[in-house]
Amino acid sequence: MSIEDRAKAAAKNVEGKAQEALGNVTGDPEDKAKGKAKQAESEVRHGIEDVKDNVKKNIG
């Protein structure tokens, strides 16, 4: 996995945590939901990249 892809996934996670926190502070359920969705997207991206890394390691 490229460092760039990991950085993008980490940034998406931080963005999601911030948005969820904002939703908690303001009481906006939409911000909370969007923040959680961004965090989930980050986890999926990390999972995909982990699979790619394992395939490369096993092939190479």
Residue pairs with C-beta under 8 A, 6 or more apart in sequence:
1 49
1 50
1 52
1 53
5 45
5 49
6 46
6 49
8 45
9 42
9 45
9 46
9 49
10 42
12 38
12 39
12 41
12 42
12 45
13 38
13 39
13 42
13 43
15 35
15 38
16 34
16 35
16 36
16 37
16 38
16 39
16 40
16 41
16 42
17 35
17 39
18 35
19 31
19 32
19 34
19 35
19 38
20 31
20 32
20 35
20 36
20 39
21 35
22 28
22 31
22 35
23 29
23 30
23 31
23 32
23 33
23 34
23 35
24 32
